[in-house]
Amino acid sequence: MPKHKGGQGIKAPYTTTHVRVPLPVKPEVERLISRFHESGEIAEENPLTGIEEAISFAKGILLQKKSAKASLEKLLTAIYGQKISL
């Protein structure tokens, strides 16, 4: 999605807002904004923050009694934050 410059009568196809951002966080926010303009969506980078959380997620997948392929796809998707097909 190209970055919209705006102007009189030109609206972006999404709603916007103004937020004050602390300087230490500003580079990360700018990176997220540029990723949004490049792909049109924001995906979580790594929703699992620690090894304990990953282990509990894996145990939850095992309780679902799905095939090994489906279970691995779910686990890899959770770890890497993007849809993975095996």
N, C-alpha and C positions, 0 to 999 in steps of 0.2 A: 504494500500500500504506500503510495508516494506521500511525502509529507506535505500537507496542505498549508499554503501560505495565508489563506484567509483573505480578508479585505471586504470591501463593501459588497454585500449581496452574495458572497461566497462563503458557504458554511461547510464545515467538516462533517463527514458522515457519522460522526460520533460526538457525544457530549464531552465538554471539557470543563475544567475547573482550575482555580488558582490555589496553590498550596505553598506555604513557606517551608523550605527544606533546610535543615542544618548543613553547614558547609561540609562536614565530614561525610555526609550521606549523599551529597549532590552528584558525584560521579556515578554512583550506582543507579540513581534515579534517571540520570541522562542516558545511561546504557539501556535501561528498561524501556524508555521512551523510544530510542532508536530501534530496538528490537521490535517494538510494537509497529512502528512505521514500516519496517522491512517485511515482517511476516503477517501483520494484521491481527495478531493475537499474542497474548502473553501466557506462556506455559511456565509452570513451576519448575525451577531448575532441579532441585533435589528435595522432594517433600519429606524424605526420611532424614532426620538430623543426626541420629546416632545409631550405634550398633544395637543397643537395646531395642530401639524402635523398629529397626529392620528385622530383628529376630521375632518380635511379637507380631509383626506384619506377616512374616513367613509362616509362623505357626497358625495364624488365621487363614492363610491360603491353604495350608495342609488340611485344616478342618473342613474345607469345602468339598473334599473328595473329588476333585476334577482330575483330568489327565495331567501327566507330567509336563507336557508341552504347554497347556493352558496355564498351569501353575507357574512355570518359568517365565512365560510372557508377562503375567501379572507382576511377578517379583521384579523382573528387569524394568518394566514400565515404572514401577514405584521407585526404584533406585535411581534411574537415569532421567525420570521426569518427561519421557516422551514415549509415544506408542511404539512398541517393539513387537514384531511378528517373527516367529521362528519357522 
